[in-house]
Amino acid sequence: MQSQQIKTADGKCAKTHDKLVSRWQKHFQSVLNCPEPAVTHDWNSAPTSSQLSVNMDPISEVEVRLAIKQLKNGKAAGVDNI
């Protein structure tokens, strides 16, 4: 099995398995171990549904027909995860 070439921090290709593992480890440590955000959100002051302009009425037949018309012919609706 051939592995993809991964560049180290200095731009050279990692040739050995140990160097590949080390590079991935450094990458994920830098991505996942970020500092706490300086500004945090106060979830207790979040707007409620009555404060938002969201239509909470039941879905109408007209809305369903419009959504069906917007589907592509011969294609399944939804996200393609293949």
DRENLOTI-464316 format. One record per atom (N, C-alpha, C): residue number from 1; residue in one letter; atom name; x, y, z. Coordinates in nm, 3 decimals. Example, Ala and Ser with C-alpha at 12.3 -4.5 7.8 and 13.67 -1.06 7.14 Angstrom:
# DRENLOTI-464316
+-----+------+------+---------+---------+---------+
: pos : code : site :      xx :      yy :      zz :
+-----+------+------+---------+---------+---------+
:   1 :    A :    N :   1.319 :  -0.569 :   0.780 :
:   1 :    A :   CA :   1.230 :  -0.450 :   0.780 :
:   1 :    A :    C :   1.320 :  -0.330 :   0.780 :
:   2 :    S :    N :   1.285 :  -0.225 :   0.708 :
:   2 :    S :   CA :   1.367 :  -0.106 :   0.714 :
:   2 :    S :    C :   1.290 :   0.003 :   0.787 :
+-----+------+------+---------+---------+---------+
***
This chain:
# DRENLOTI-464316
+-----+------+------+---------+---------+---------+
: pos : code : site :      xx :      yy :      zz :
+-----+------+------+---------+---------+---------+
:   1 :    M :    N :   0.084 :  -0.118 :   0.000 :
:   1 :    M :   CA :   0.000 :   0.000 :   0.000 :
:   1 :    M :    C :   0.089 :   0.125 :   0.000 :
:   2 :    Q :    N :   0.061 :   0.215 :  -0.091 :
:   2 :    Q :   CA :   0.141 :   0.337 :  -0.101 :
:   2 :    Q :    C :   0.071 :   0.448 :  -0.023 :
:   3 :    S :    N :   0.146 :   0.514 :   0.063 :
:   3 :    S :   CA :   0.088 :   0.623 :   0.141 :
:   3 :    S :    C :   0.107 :   0.755 :   0.067 :
:   4 :    Q :    N :   0.023 :   0.851 :   0.100 :
:   4 :    Q :   CA :   0.036 :   0.983 :   0.041 :
:   4 :    Q :    C :   0.160 :   1.051 :   0.094 :
:   5 :    Q :    N :   0.217 :   1.138 :   0.013 :
:   5 :    Q :   CA :   0.332 :   1.213 :   0.059 :
:   5 :    Q :    C :   0.285 :   1.328 :   0.146 :
:   6 :    I :    N :   0.338 :   1.334 :   0.264 :
:   6 :    I :   CA :   0.304 :   1.439 :   0.359 :
:   6 :    I :    C :   0.428 :   1.524 :   0.379 :
:   7 :    K :    N :   0.408 :   1.656 :   0.369 :
:   7 :    K :   CA :   0.523 :   1.746 :   0.387 :
:   7 :    K :    C :   0.538 :   1.781 :   0.535 :
:   8 :    T :    N :   0.663 :   1.787 :   0.576 :
:   8 :    T :   CA :   0.694 :   1.828 :   0.712 :
:   8 :    T :    C :   0.687 :   1.980 :   0.719 :
:   9 :    A :    N :   0.708 :   2.035 :   0.838 :
:   9 :    A :   CA :   0.697 :   2.179 :   0.857 :
:   9 :    A :    C :   0.798 :   2.256 :   0.772 :
:  10 :    D :    N :   0.911 :   2.194 :   0.741 :
:  10 :    D :   CA :   1.012 :   2.263 :   0.660 :
:  10 :    D :    C :   0.990 :   2.245 :   0.509 :
:  11 :    G :    N :   0.880 :   2.177 :   0.469 :
:  11 :    G :   CA :   0.846 :   2.163 :   0.328 :
:  11 :    G :    C :   0.898 :   2.038 :   0.260 :
:  12 :    K :    N :   0.976 :   1.957 :   0.331 :
:  12 :    K :   CA :   1.028 :   1.834 :   0.274 :
:  12 :    K :    C :   0.927 :   1.721 :   0.295 :
:  13 :    C :    N :   0.934 :   1.618 :   0.212 :
:  13 :    C :   CA :   0.843 :   1.505 :   0.225 :
:  13 :    C :    C :   0.889 :   1.411 :   0.336 :
:  14 :    A :    N :   0.796 :   1.368 :   0.419 :
:  14 :    A :   CA :   0.827 :   1.271 :   0.524 :
:  14 :    A :    C :   0.840 :   1.134 :   0.458 :
:  15 :    K :    N :   0.953 :   1.071 :   0.474 :
:  15 :    K :   CA :   0.981 :   0.945 :   0.403 :
:  15 :    K :    C :   0.951 :   0.821 :   0.486 :
:  16 :    T :    N :   0.964 :   0.829 :   0.617 :
:  16 :    T :   CA :   0.946 :   0.710 :   0.700 :
:  16 :    T :    C :   0.811 :   0.715 :   0.771 :
:  17 :    H :    N :   0.769 :   0.600 :   0.815 :
:  17 :    H :   CA :   0.642 :   0.591 :   0.889 :
:  17 :    H :    C :   0.648 :   0.674 :   1.017 :
:  18 :    D :    N :   0.760 :   0.670 :   1.085 :
:  18 :    D :   CA :   0.774 :   0.746 :   1.210 :
:  18 :    D :    C :   0.761 :   0.896 :   1.185 :
:  19 :    K :    N :   0.819 :   0.944 :   1.074 :
:  19 :    K :   CA :   0.809 :   1.086 :   1.043 :
:  19 :    K :    C :   0.666 :   1.125 :   1.005 :
:  20 :    L :    N :   0.598 :   1.034 :   0.934 :
:  20 :    L :   CA :   0.457 :   1.059 :   0.900 :
:  20 :    L :    C :   0.372 :   1.069 :   1.026 :
:  21 :    V :    N :   0.389 :   0.975 :   1.115 :
:  21 :    V :   CA :   0.312 :   0.975 :   1.240 :
:  21 :    V :    C :   0.344 :   1.099 :   1.322 :
:  22 :    S :    N :   0.470 :   1.135 :   1.327 :
:  22 :    S :   CA :   0.510 :   1.254 :   1.402 :
:  22 :    S :    C :   0.447 :   1.381 :   1.342 :
:  23 :    R :    N :   0.443 :   1.387 :   1.210 :
:  23 :    R :   CA :   0.386 :   1.505 :   1.143 :
:  23 :    R :    C :   0.237 :   1.515 :   1.170 :
:  24 :    W :    N :   0.165 :   1.401 :   1.161 :
:  24 :    W :   CA :   0.021 :   1.403 :   1.190 :
:  24 :    W :    C :  -0.004 :   1.440 :   1.335 :
:  25 :    Q :    N :   0.080 :   1.390 :   1.425 :
:  25 :    Q :   CA :   0.065 :   1.423 :   1.567 :
:  25 :    Q :    C :   0.080 :   1.573 :   1.589 :
:  26 :    K :    N :   0.183 :   1.633 :   1.528 :
:  26 :    K :   CA :   0.204 :   1.778 :   1.542 :
:  26 :    K :    C :   0.088 :   1.855 :   1.482 :
:  27 :    H :    N :   0.038 :   1.808 :   1.367 :
:  27 :    H :   CA :  -0.074 :   1.875 :   1.302 :
:  27 :    H :    C :  -0.197 :   1.878 :   1.392 :
:  28 :    F :    N :  -0.235 :   1.762 :   1.444 :
:  28 :    F :   CA :  -0.356 :   1.755 :   1.526 :
:  28 :    F :    C :  -0.339 :   1.825 :   1.660 :
:  29 :    Q :    N :  -0.219 :   1.825 :   1.714 :
:  29 :    Q :   CA :  -0.196 :   1.900 :   1.837 :
:  29 :    Q :    C :  -0.216 :   2.049 :   1.813 :
:  30 :    S :    N :  -0.170 :   2.099 :   1.699 :
:  30 :    S :   CA :  -0.185 :   2.242 :   1.670 :
:  30 :    S :    C :  -0.330 :   2.277 :   1.638 :
:  31 :    V :    N :  -0.402 :   2.185 :   1.576 :
:  31 :    V :   CA :  -0.541 :   2.214 :   1.539 :
:  31 :    V :    C :  -0.636 :   2.197 :   1.658 :
:  32 :    L :    N :  -0.618 :   2.091 :   1.734 :
:  32 :    L :   CA :  -0.714 :   2.058 :   1.840 :
:  32 :    L :    C :  -0.681 :   2.121 :   1.974 :
:  33 :    N :    N :  -0.559 :   2.158 :   1.997 :
:  33 :    N :   CA :  -0.521 :   2.214 :   2.126 :
:  33 :    N :    C :  -0.507 :   2.366 :   2.116 :
:  34 :    C :    N :  -0.613 :   2.430 :   2.070 :
:  34 :    C :   CA :  -0.608 :   2.576 :   2.056 :
:  34 :    C :    C :  -0.649 :   2.641 :   2.189 :
:  35 :    P :    N :  -0.610 :   2.764 :   2.209 :
:  35 :    P :   CA :  -0.644 :   2.832 :   2.335 :
:  35 :    P :    C :  -0.794 :   2.860 :   2.344 :
:  36 :    E :    N :  -0.840 :   2.880 :   2.465 :
:  36 :    E :   CA :  -0.980 :   2.914 :   2.486 :
:  36 :    E :    C :  -1.011 :   3.046 :   2.416 :
:  37 :    P :    N :  -1.132 :   3.063 :   2.364 :
:  37 :    P :   CA :  -1.167 :   3.188 :   2.298 :
:  37 :    P :    C :  -1.166 :   3.305 :   2.395 :
:  38 :    A :    N :  -1.126 :   3.422 :   2.346 :
:  38 :    A :   CA :  -1.120 :   3.541 :   2.430 :
:  38 :    A :    C :  -1.260 :   3.590 :   2.465 :
:  39 :    V :    N :  -1.354 :   3.573 :   2.371 :
:  39 :    V :   CA :  -1.492 :   3.617 :   2.394 :
:  39 :    V :    C :  -1.580 :   3.492 :   2.398 :
:  40 :    T :    N :  -1.658 :   3.480 :   2.502 :
:  40 :    T :   CA :  -1.748 :   3.366 :   2.513 :
:  40 :    T :    C :  -1.892 :   3.414 :   2.499 :
:  41 :    H :    N :  -1.980 :   3.322 :   2.464 :
:  41 :    H :   CA :  -2.121 :   3.354 :   2.444 :
:  41 :    H :    C :  -2.198 :   3.330 :   2.573 :
:  42 :    D :    N :  -2.287 :   3.422 :   2.604 :
:  42 :    D :   CA :  -2.374 :   3.407 :   2.720 :
:  42 :    D :    C :  -2.502 :   3.337 :   2.675 :
:  43 :    W :    N :  -2.508 :   3.205 :   2.694 :
:  43 :    W :   CA :  -2.621 :   3.127 :   2.645 :
:  43 :    W :    C :  -2.750 :   3.160 :   2.719 :
:  44 :    N :    N :  -2.741 :   3.217 :   2.837 :
:  44 :    N :   CA :  -2.862 :   3.253 :   2.911 :
:  44 :    N :    C :  -2.934 :   3.372 :   2.849 :
:  45 :    S :    N :  -2.864 :   3.452 :   2.769 :
:  45 :    S :   CA :  -2.928 :   3.568 :   2.707 :
:  45 :    S :    C :  -2.963 :   3.541 :   2.560 :
:  46 :    A :    N :  -2.958 :   3.415 :   2.517 :
:  46 :    A :   CA :  -2.990 :   3.382 :   2.379 :
:  46 :    A :    C :  -3.138 :   3.409 :   2.352 :
:  47 :    P :    N :  -3.171 :   3.458 :   2.232 :
:  47 :    P :   CA :  -3.312 :   3.487 :   2.201 :
:  47 :    P :    C :  -3.396 :   3.360 :   2.198 :
:  48 :    T :    N :  -3.518 :   3.372 :   2.239 :
:  48 :    T :   CA :  -3.611 :   3.258 :   2.236 :
:  48 :    T :    C :  -3.681 :   3.256 :   2.101 :
:  49 :    S :    N :  -3.755 :   3.149 :   2.071 :
:  49 :    S :   CA :  -3.823 :   3.137 :   1.943 :
:  49 :    S :    C :  -3.926 :   3.248 :   1.924 :
:  50 :    S :    N :  -3.982 :   3.301 :   2.032 :
:  50 :    S :   CA :  -4.079 :   3.409 :   2.018 :
:  50 :    S :    C :  -4.011 :   3.540 :   1.977 :
:  51 :    Q :    N :  -3.880 :   3.552 :   2.000 :
:  51 :    Q :   CA :  -3.807 :   3.672 :   1.962 :
:  51 :    Q :    C :  -3.752 :   3.664 :   1.819 :
:  52 :    L :    N :  -3.749 :   3.545 :   1.761 :
:  52 :    L :   CA :  -3.697 :   3.527 :   1.627 :
:  52 :    L :    C :  -3.811 :   3.529 :   1.526 :
:  53 :    S :    N :  -3.782 :   3.572 :   1.403 :
:  53 :    S :   CA :  -3.885 :   3.572 :   1.299 :
:  53 :    S :    C :  -3.883 :   3.439 :   1.224 :
:  54 :    V :    N :  -3.926 :   3.333 :   1.292 :
:  54 :    V :   CA :  -3.927 :   3.199 :   1.236 :
:  54 :    V :    C :  -4.071 :   3.155 :   1.223 :
:  55 :    N :    N :  -4.105 :   3.106 :   1.104 :
:  55 :    N :   CA :  -4.241 :   3.057 :   1.081 :
:  55 :    N :    C :  -4.255 :   2.918 :   1.143 :
:  56 :    M :    N :  -4.336 :   2.907 :   1.246 :
:  56 :    M :   CA :  -4.355 :   2.780 :   1.314 :
:  56 :    M :    C :  -4.489 :   2.716 :   1.279 :
:  57 :    D :    N :  -4.557 :   2.769 :   1.175 :
:  57 :    D :   CA :  -4.684 :   2.712 :   1.132 :
:  57 :    D :    C :  -4.660 :   2.576 :   1.068 :
:  58 :    P :    N :  -4.764 :   2.491 :   1.064 :
:  58 :    P :   CA :  -4.748 :   2.361 :   0.997 :
:  58 :    P :    C :  -4.713 :   2.381 :   0.849 :
:  59 :    I :    N :  -4.644 :   2.284 :   0.792 :
:  59 :    I :   CA :  -4.604 :   2.291 :   0.651 :
:  59 :    I :    C :  -4.729 :   2.280 :   0.564 :
:  60 :    S :    N :  -4.741 :   2.371 :   0.466 :
:  60 :    S :   CA :  -4.859 :   2.370 :   0.379 :
:  60 :    S :    C :  -4.833 :   2.284 :   0.256 :
:  61 :    E :    N :  -4.941 :   2.247 :   0.189 :
:  61 :    E :   CA :  -4.931 :   2.168 :   0.066 :
:  61 :    E :    C :  -4.858 :   2.248 :  -0.042 :
:  62 :    V :    N :  -4.877 :   2.377 :  -0.045 :
:  62 :    V :   CA :  -4.810 :   2.464 :  -0.144 :
:  62 :    V :    C :  -4.658 :   2.459 :  -0.122 :
:  63 :    E :    N :  -4.614 :   2.462 :   0.003 :
:  63 :    E :   CA :  -4.470 :   2.456 :   0.032 :
:  63 :    E :    C :  -4.411 :   2.323 :  -0.013 :
:  64 :    V :    N :  -4.485 :   2.213 :   0.008 :
:  64 :    V :   CA :  -4.438 :   2.081 :  -0.033 :
:  64 :    V :    C :  -4.428 :   2.075 :  -0.186 :
:  65 :    R :    N :  -4.529 :   2.125 :  -0.256 :
:  65 :    R :   CA :  -4.526 :   2.124 :  -0.403 :
:  65 :    R :    C :  -4.407 :   2.207 :  -0.456 :
:  66 :    L :    N :  -4.383 :   2.322 :  -0.395 :
:  66 :    L :   CA :  -4.271 :   2.406 :  -0.436 :
:  66 :    L :    C :  -4.138 :   2.335 :  -0.414 :
:  67 :    A :    N :  -4.124 :   2.267 :  -0.300 :
:  67 :    A :   CA :  -4.000 :   2.194 :  -0.271 :
:  67 :    A :    C :  -3.979 :   2.080 :  -0.370 :
:  68 :    I :    N :  -4.087 :   2.010 :  -0.409 :
:  68 :    I :   CA :  -4.076 :   1.900 :  -0.505 :
:  68 :    I :    C :  -4.035 :   1.953 :  -0.642 :
:  69 :    K :    N :  -4.089 :   2.069 :  -0.681 :
:  69 :    K :   CA :  -4.054 :   2.128 :  -0.811 :
:  69 :    K :    C :  -3.907 :   2.167 :  -0.816 :
:  70 :    Q :    N :  -3.848 :   2.198 :  -0.702 :
:  70 :    Q :   CA :  -3.708 :   2.241 :  -0.698 :
:  70 :    Q :    C :  -3.610 :   2.123 :  -0.700 :
:  71 :    L :    N :  -3.661 :   1.999 :  -0.687 :
:  71 :    L :   CA :  -3.574 :   1.882 :  -0.693 :
:  71 :    L :    C :  -3.527 :   1.859 :  -0.835 :
:  72 :    K :    N :  -3.407 :   1.806 :  -0.851 :
:  72 :    K :   CA :  -3.355 :   1.775 :  -0.984 :
:  72 :    K :    C :  -3.420 :   1.646 :  -1.033 :
:  73 :    N :    N :  -3.445 :   1.639 :  -1.163 :
:  73 :    N :   CA :  -3.507 :   1.522 :  -1.223 :
:  73 :    N :    C :  -3.418 :   1.400 :  -1.212 :
:  74 :    G :    N :  -3.472 :   1.288 :  -1.167 :
:  74 :    G :   CA :  -3.398 :   1.163 :  -1.160 :
:  74 :    G :    C :  -3.296 :   1.157 :  -1.048 :
:  75 :    K :    N :  -3.297 :   1.251 :  -0.955 :
:  75 :    K :   CA :  -3.201 :   1.253 :  -0.847 :
:  75 :    K :    C :  -3.274 :   1.238 :  -0.713 :
:  76 :    A :    N :  -3.208 :   1.173 :  -0.619 :
:  76 :    A :   CA :  -3.265 :   1.159 :  -0.485 :
:  76 :    A :    C :  -3.235 :   1.286 :  -0.405 :
:  77 :    A :    N :  -3.327 :   1.323 :  -0.320 :
:  77 :    A :   CA :  -3.307 :   1.440 :  -0.236 :
:  77 :    A :    C :  -3.210 :   1.407 :  -0.123 :
:  78 :    G :    N :  -3.140 :   1.506 :  -0.074 :
:  78 :    G :   CA :  -3.052 :   1.487 :   0.041 :
:  78 :    G :    C :  -2.905 :   1.497 :   0.006 :
:  79 :    V :    N :  -2.823 :   1.474 :   0.104 :
:  79 :    V :   CA :  -2.680 :   1.486 :   0.090 :
:  79 :    V :    C :  -2.623 :   1.357 :   0.033 :
:  80 :    D :    N :  -2.529 :   1.368 :  -0.058 :
:  80 :    D :   CA :  -2.464 :   1.251 :  -0.118 :
:  80 :    D :    C :  -2.340 :   1.217 :  -0.036 :
:  81 :    N :    N :  -2.347 :   1.110 :   0.043 :
:  81 :    N :   CA :  -2.236 :   1.073 :   0.132 :
:  81 :    N :    C :  -2.155 :   0.957 :   0.079 :
:  82 :    I :    N :  -2.160 :   0.932 :  -0.049 :
:  82 :    I :   CA :  -2.085 :   0.820 :  -0.104 :
:  82 :    I :    C :  -1.943 :   0.861 :  -0.130 :
+-----+------+------+---------+---------+---------+
***
